[in-house]
Amino acid sequence: MNNKEQKERMERLNHALHVNIARDNRNINLTCLALIVPFFGVYFARKIDDKSYRTLAYVLSFANFMITVFPLVYEQWKHSN
């Protein structure tokens, strides 16, 4: 393998590494959005490529929904009865 082939190979590997890092950053950002916004968390979670990040986003979205929205709905239901 001469220097030119080695340089091209290193450039391809470097590009692939940057693409993977960008994809991971996107997945992490979408997971954080799923945690912050309870109603659109499922929408953001469906856009995630990696299965483990997607599962985490679904769990965080459900937890946020149960913490923020469910008590409000329960209080309204309790007062209406």
N, C-alpha and C positions, 0 to 999 in steps of 0.2 A: 504494500500500500504506500503510494507516494504521498508527498505533502499535500498536494491538491485534493486527492481523494480523502485524506484524513481531515483536512479543513472542511470539506463539504459534509462529511459525516458528522463532525462536531457541530456544524451549523444546524443540521437537521435535528440532532439531539437537543440542542439548545432551544430551537423553535418548539419542539414537542414538549419540552419541560415548561416553557412559558405558556403554552396553550393549556397544559394540565393545571398549572397554578392559577391561571385566569378562570378556568372552569370551577376549580375548588372555591375560589373567592366568590364567584357568582352563586354557587350553591350555599355558601355560608351566609351571604347577604340575603338570599331568599329565605333561608331558615330563620334568620333574625326578623325579617318582615312577617313571617308566619307567626312568630311569637308576639309581635307588637300589635298586629291587626287581627282581632279575633274572627271577624266575618270573612275576610279575604284570605285567611291563612290556608285554607284548602286550595284556593286558586293558586297561591304562591307555591304551595307544596307540590302541586301537580307539575310545575315547571322545572323541578329539580331533577337532575340527571341521575345522581347517585342514590341508590336505594336506602342506604343508611341515613343519609341526610334527609331524604324524603320522609322516612319513618319518624325521625326526630322532629321534623317540621309538623307532621300530623299530630304527634303527641303534644308538642308545645302549643299548637293552635287549640287543641281540645282543652288543655289545662288552662289556657288563657280564657277561653270561652266559659269554662266552669267557674273561674275566679271572678270574671268581670260581668258577664251577661246573665248567667243563671241566677245569681242572688237577686238581681233587679227584677227579673221575671217572676221569681218565686215570691218576692215581697208584694208585687202587684197582684199575683194570684191569691195570696193569703188575705189581702185586704178586700178583695172582691167577694170572698166567701163569707 
